[in-house]
Amino acid sequence: MLTEDSIEIDAPAPLVWQVFSDVEHWPDWTESVTSLVGRDGANLAVGKQFSIKQPGMAKLVWKVTEIDTGSSWTWVQRSPGVNVSARHWVIPQPDGRTLVRQELEQRGMIGALVGRMMLKKTKRFLELEARGLKNHSEQLHRASGQPS
């Protein structure tokens, strides 16, 4: 089960990456995450693990499996019968704006079933994250006084 979301942000990609990759501060700008704590440090790096609590869900541990600093990262969450990967892209646009893409894939013996049952909530969380990232990044960009 694959769920995707994307949004254009009126801010440069380095600033958007700085906000998006500072994952422990997600609860400051999105309602979809109530707590997010690095279990072995706050920075994104392959092998690092993060405990994430979202409204109405149990706390889950996600592990970073890929990172292209400044551009993308993937983290995965595994539990019996479920394998979830979440990919995040920060893509500079020619006009100085930034396209952010998110993709959540749920696999495994019961992962696809859980994905279908959770589809509405998953879409809502991705939209909240995208909107929150857009608002926060654009606010920081305006405050910096730098043109796009």
N, C-alpha and C positions, 0 to 999 in steps of 0.2 A: 504494500500500500504506500503510494507516494503522494505527499502533500507539499505544495510549493507556494511561495509568496515572493513578491518583489515590490520594490518601491524606489522612486527617484528622490534623491535628497539634494537640496540646493546648498551644498557644502562640498569642499574638496575631499577627495578620497583619503588623503592622509589623516584628516581630522575625523572622518567617519570611522576609519579603521581604529583610531585611537579610542574612540568612544565604544565601538562595538566589541573590540578585543579586550577591553577592560571589564571582563565578565563579572567580577565580583561586585561591580557597581550597577549591574542590570536592574536590581530592585529599585534603584533611584529613579529610573526613567521608564520602566515598563510594569504594568499591572499583572503581567503574566508570570512574574517570578517574585516570590516572597523572600527567598534567601538563596544565595549562591556563594559557596565558600570553597576555595582551593584546599584540597586535602594535603597537598605537598607544594604549596606556593601559589601565589596569585597569578603569575604570568602563564600565558598559553604556550605550551611546548609539548611535543610528542611525548606521550607517556604520563603526562600530568592528569590528575583526577580532580573532579569537581562535584561536590554535593549540591544538588539543585532541588529546591522545594517550590512547587507551583500550586496555586489555589486548587483545592479539591483533589489533590493527588499526593501519593506517598513521596517522601524524599528519595531521589534516585541518584546514583553515582554515574557520572559520565566521564569517559576517558578520551583524551585527545589522541587521534590516530594519524592525522595529517595536518601540516601547517605550511603555508606559503606566506610568510610575514608580509603584511601590508595588502594581501590579496584574498586569502581564503584560509579556512580551517574546517576540520571535520572532527566531531567527537561522537562516540558511540556509547550506548547503554545496553547492557546485556542482562537478562534475567531468564529463568527457565522458560523456554519456548518462545522467547521474544528477543529480537536483535534490532535495535533502533539506531539509525545513523542520522545525524543532523549536520548538514553542510551549510556553510555561510560564505558568501562571496561579496567583496567590495570591489566594484568595477568603475574605474574613472571614465567619465564621459567627455567627449571633445569640448563641450561647453563649460567645463569646470564643475559640473554637477557629478553626482555619484549614483550609480545603480547598485542597490543591495538586493541580493537574491538569497533566499533561504529554502532549503529542501529537507524534508523529514521523511525518511523511508523506514517503514516498519515491516520486518520480515520474521520468519521463524514459524514453528508449528502453530502457534496461536497469535503471533505478531500481526499478521494480516487481519485476523478477526478483531483483535483489539483495535487495530487501526481504523477499521470500518466503524466500530462502536464509538470510538473517540474522535471521529472525523470532524464533527462540528466544533468540539473543544480545541482540537489541534489547529484548525483553521483560525479560530478566534485568537488563540495564543500567538500564532505567527503574525496575524494582523496587528495585535497589540504591540508585539515586539517591533515590527516595522514602523508603525506609527510613532511609537515612543522614541525609537532611534532617530527618525526623521525630525521630530520636534526638538529633541535634545541637541542633535548635531547642528540643526539650523540656528537654534538659539545661541549656541557657542560660536558659530561662524559669524552671526550678526554682531555679537559682543566683541569679537576680535577686530571688527572694522576692516577686515581684509576683503577685497573683491573676490568673487568666485573665479 
